[in-house]
């Protein structure tokens, strides 16, 4: 039997890693922390596709001087004793998935922007013996600014490694029966708990510049397909809208805020809204929709408003995630 050389490093037994990745969050709801977060987020060429020579003066001369204070105030409205809702929920999802997948699979989580970073988590998984890693961007609809950016960052981490793990990526699941079924059950349960019957139900997706659609990004089409399939499953029509517009560019329409102000003028005064493109509740759902959206709707003449929560770490949501992940681990497990 051949012995190892004295200088040979210890190598952990081979394992499989699963890395959940969401967008990101500042470390705390302060202007300084938000400024650091936005500087990283808005410097990503996948997010802002304006030539750097034109964008940098705008970013550092205007955006990072004015937006952090406003955004920090919004974060403070939804921040919890445990921390940022997005980080707290993603960590809970990871813990439940770790239990469901069992031994032999190392489950972790990361954020594309902010902490914990993707590169750091991949290094940790490799140190624990993970020679194969399933990268799971928690974006049901594919978008270059989200899914592709996660893959870019993961590949950048691999580029620094001598012994790279094999990497798989969870595909977009916008039309997967497990996802549509989970949304249907969740929405039905949330609607049943309301003390009023909505006259309109809005599916609000994160907005993107219209130019991304023109350049061939499938995001808009996948959002529309998700809404169509879910509408058929619920046997009720859904209004589709896009939120979180930023800057002066033309964005995907209709805008969620415009729709909320317009519906009462059409005698649709009782509304429920949910965000099927978000795997976990965050600033964009808890503040932009549940707080600001409610105010816009009521000020426009609406009488009843309800925000329906994301799948989060609910039993329905976790069963769906486990189904998707076990499918992608086929051949490895």
C-alpha positions in Angstrom: 0.0 0.0 0.0 1.5 3.3 -1.1 1.8 5.8 1.7 1.1 9.6 1.4 4.1 11.9 1.2 4.7 13.8 4.4 3.7 17.1 2.7 0.4 15.7 1.4 -2.6 17.8 2.6 -5.5 16.2 4.4 -8.5 15.8 2.1 -12.0 15.6 3.5 -14.2 12.7 2.3 -16.2 13.7 -0.8 -19.6 15.3 -0.3 -22.2 17.2 -2.2 -23.0 20.8 -1.5 -26.2 22.8 -2.1 -25.9 26.6 -2.1 -29.1 28.7 -1.9 -28.5 32.2 -3.3 -30.7 35.3 -3.1 -30.2 38.9 -4.1 -28.8 40.5 -1.0 -29.3 43.0 1.8 -27.3 45.6 3.7 -25.9 44.5 7.1 -28.0 47.1 9.0 -30.7 49.7 8.1 -28.4 52.7 8.1 -27.4 55.0 5.3 -23.7 53.9 5.5 -24.6 50.2 5.3 -27.1 50.8 2.5 -24.5 52.9 0.6 -22.0 50.0 0.7 -24.7 47.6 -0.5 -26.0 49.8 -3.3 -22.4 50.5 -4.5 -21.8 46.8 -5.0 -25.3 46.1 -6.4 -25.4 49.0 -8.9 -21.8 48.4 -10.0 -22.7 45.1 -11.5 -22.7 45.3 -15.3 -25.5 42.7 -15.4 -27.7 45.1 -13.4 -26.9 48.4 -15.0 -26.1 48.0 -18.7 -24.9 51.5 -19.2 -21.3 52.1 -20.3 -19.2 52.5 -17.2 -17.8 55.8 -18.3 -21.3 57.3 -18.4 -22.7 55.4 -15.3 -20.0 55.9 -12.7 -20.4 59.7 -12.4 -24.1 59.2 -12.0 -23.7 56.4 -9.5 -21.1 58.1 -7.3 -22.1 61.7 -7.9 -25.9 61.4 -7.5 -27.3 58.0 -6.6 -25.0 57.0 -3.7 -25.4 60.5 -2.3 -29.2 60.6 -2.3 -30.7 57.1 -2.3 -29.1 55.5 0.8 -30.8 57.7 3.3 -34.2 57.1 1.7 -33.6 53.3 1.4 -32.4 53.1 5.0 -35.6 54.6 6.2 -37.6 52.0 4.2 -35.4 49.1 5.6 -36.0 50.3 9.1 -39.8 49.8 8.6 -39.3 46.1 7.9 -36.2 45.2 9.9 -36.7 42.7 12.7 -34.9 41.8 15.9 -33.3 38.9 14.0 -32.1 41.2 11.2 -33.0 41.7 7.6 -36.1 39.7 6.6 -34.5 38.4 3.4 -31.4 37.1 5.3 -33.4 35.7 8.2 -35.9 33.8 5.9 -33.1 32.5 3.6 -31.2 31.1 6.6 -34.4 29.4 7.8 -35.0 27.9 4.4 -31.4 26.6 4.5 -31.9 25.0 7.9 -35.1 23.2 6.9 -33.6 22.1 3.6 -30.6 20.8 5.5 -32.9 18.6 7.6 -34.9 17.4 4.6 -31.9 16.5 2.5 -30.1 14.7 5.3 -26.5 13.6 5.8 -24.1 13.5 2.9 -25.3 16.8 1.6 -24.0 20.1 2.9 -26.5 22.9 2.6 -25.5 26.5 2.8 -26.7 30.0 1.7 -25.3 33.2 0.3 -26.2 36.6 -1.1 -25.2 37.9 -4.4 -24.5 41.3 -2.9 -23.5 41.9 0.7 -22.7 39.1 3.1 -22.3 36.1 3.2 -20.8 36.2 -0.3 -21.0 33.4 -2.9 -17.2 33.0 -3.2 -16.8 32.6 0.6 -19.5 30.0 0.8 -18.1 28.0 -2.1 -14.7 28.0 -0.4 -16.3 26.8 2.8 -18.2 24.0 1.0 -15.0 22.9 -0.7 -13.1 22.8 2.6 -15.9 20.6 3.9 -15.2 18.1 1.1 -17.9 19.2 -1.4 -16.5 18.1 -4.8 -19.9 18.7 -6.4 -22.0 21.8 -5.7 -25.6 22.6 -6.8 -25.9 26.4 -7.1 -29.5 27.4 -6.5 -30.4 31.0 -7.5 -33.7 31.6 -5.8 -35.2 33.3 -8.9 -38.2 31.4 -10.4 -38.0 33.5 -13.6 -34.6 33.8 -15.4 -33.1 37.2 -15.8 -29.6 38.1 -16.8 -29.5 40.7 -14.0 -30.3 38.1 -11.4 -29.6 34.4 -12.4 -26.8 35.1 -14.7 -25.1 37.5 -12.2 -25.1 34.7 -9.6 -23.5 32.3 -12.1 -20.9 35.0 -13.0 -20.0 35.5 -9.4 -19.7 31.7 -8.7 -17.5 31.3 -11.8 -15.3 34.2 -10.7 -14.8 32.3 -7.4 -13.9 29.1 -9.2 -11.4 31.0 -11.4 -9.3 31.6 -8.2 -9.3 27.9 -7.2 -6.8 25.3 -8.1 -9.0 22.4 -7.4 -12.5 23.4 -8.5 -15.6 21.6 -7.5 -18.0 20.5 -10.2 -20.9 23.0 -10.5 -24.5 22.6 -11.5 -27.1 25.4 -11.6 -30.7 25.1 -10.7 -32.6 26.3 -13.8 -35.4 28.8 -13.8 -38.6 27.1 -12.6 -41.2 29.7 -13.7 -43.5 27.0 -15.2 -42.6 24.0 -13.1 -45.7 22.2 -11.9 -44.2 22.0 -8.4 -43.8 25.8 -8.3 -47.2 26.6 -9.8 -48.8 24.1 -7.4 -47.1 25.6 -4.4 -48.1 29.1 -5.4 -51.7 27.9 -5.9 -51.9 26.3 -2.4 -50.3 29.4 -0.8 -52.5 31.9 -2.5 -55.6 30.0 -1.8 -54.8 29.7 1.9 -54.0 33.4 2.2 -57.2 34.4 0.4 -59.2 32.1 2.6 -57.9 33.9 5.7 -59.0 37.4 4.6 -62.0 39.1 6.0 -63.1 40.4 2.6 -63.3 39.0 -1.0 -60.9 40.7 -3.4 -62.4 42.1 -6.6 -58.9 42.0 -8.2 -55.8 39.9 -7.5 -52.5 41.4 -8.6 -49.3 39.3 -9.4 -46.5 41.9 -9.0 -43.1 41.0 -10.4 -39.9 42.9 -10.0 -39.5 45.3 -12.9 -36.7 45.4 -15.5 -35.9 48.0 -18.1 -37.9 47.3 -21.3 -34.6 47.3 -23.2 -33.8 43.9 -21.6 -36.8 42.4 -23.3 -35.8 43.9 -26.6 -32.3 42.4 -26.2 -33.8 38.9 -25.8 -34.0 38.4 -22.0 -36.8 35.9 -21.4 -37.8 37.4 -18.0 -40.9 39.2 -19.2 -42.2 36.2 -21.0 -41.6 33.9 -18.1 -43.4 36.2 -15.7 -46.4 36.2 -18.0 -46.3 32.4 -18.3 -46.2 32.1 -14.5 -49.2 34.3 -14.1 -51.1 32.5 -16.9 -50.5 29.1 -15.4 -51.3 30.2 -11.9 -54.5 32.0 -13.1 -55.6 28.7 -14.7 -54.8 26.7 -11.5 -56.7 29.2 -9.4 -59.5 29.5 -11.9 -59.6 33.2 -11.5 -58.1 36.1 -13.5 -54.9 37.8 -12.4 -53.7 41.3 -13.1 -49.9 41.3 -13.9 -47.8 44.3 -13.0 -44.1 45.2 -12.5 -42.7 47.0 -9.5 -39.5 48.7 -8.3 -38.8 51.1 -11.2 -35.6 53.1 -11.0 -34.3 55.9 -13.1 -35.7 57.5 -16.3 -35.5 54.5 -18.6 -38.7 52.9 -19.9 -39.5 49.9 -17.8 -41.8 46.9 -18.2 -45.4 47.8 -17.9 -47.9 48.2 -16.3 -46.2 49.6 -13.2 -47.6 48.2 -9.9 -48.0 51.6 -8.4 -49.9 52.9 -11.4 -52.2 49.9 -11.3 -52.9 50.3 -7.6 -53.9 53.9 -8.2 -56.0 53.1 -11.2 -58.1 50.2 -10.0 -60.3 52.2 -7.6 -61.3 54.4 -10.5 -62.6 51.3 -12.2 -64.8 50.4 -9.1 -62.3 47.7 -8.1 -61.9 48.8 -4.5 -60.9 45.5 -2.8 -57.5 44.2 -3.8 -55.1 41.4 -2.9 -51.5 41.5 -4.1 -48.7 39.0 -4.0 -45.2 38.7 -5.5 -44.7 35.3 -7.1 -41.2 36.2 -8.4 -39.8 36.5 -4.9 -38.7 33.3 -3.0 -38.7 35.2 0.3 -40.3 38.4 1.7 -37.9 41.3 1.6 -37.9 45.1 1.3 -39.6 45.0 -2.1 -42.5 43.0 -0.7 -42.8 44.1 2.9 -42.3 47.8 2.4 -42.9 48.5 -1.3 -46.1 46.4 -1.6 -47.5 45.8 1.9 -46.8 49.3 3.3 -46.4 51.8 0.4 -48.7 49.9 -1.9 -51.4 49.9 0.6 -51.1 53.6 1.1 -51.2 54.3 -2.6 -54.3 52.1 -3.0 -56.3 53.6 -0.1 -55.4 57.1 -1.0 -56.7 56.5 -4.5 -60.1 55.4 -3.1 -59.6 51.7 -2.4 -61.4 50.3 0.7 -59.7 46.9 1.3 -56.1 45.9 0.7 -54.2 42.7 1.5 -50.7 41.6 0.8 -50.3 37.8 0.5 -46.9 36.5 1.7 -44.2 34.8 -0.3 -43.6 31.0 0.0 -40.8 31.8 2.4 -39.9 28.8 4.7 -43.5 27.5 4.8 -44.1 23.8 4.5 -45.6 24.4 1.0 -42.5 26.4 -0.1 -40.0 24.0 1.4 -41.6 20.9 -0.2 -41.4 22.7 -3.5 -37.7 23.6 -3.1 -36.8 20.1 -2.0 -38.6 18.6 -5.0 -36.7 20.9 -7.4 -33.3 20.4 -5.7 -33.6 16.6 -5.5 -34.4 16.5 -9.2 -31.2 18.5 -10.0 -29.1 16.3 -7.7 -30.1 13.2 -9.8 -27.0 11.3 -10.7 -25.1 12.8 -7.9 -27.2 11.3 -5.2 
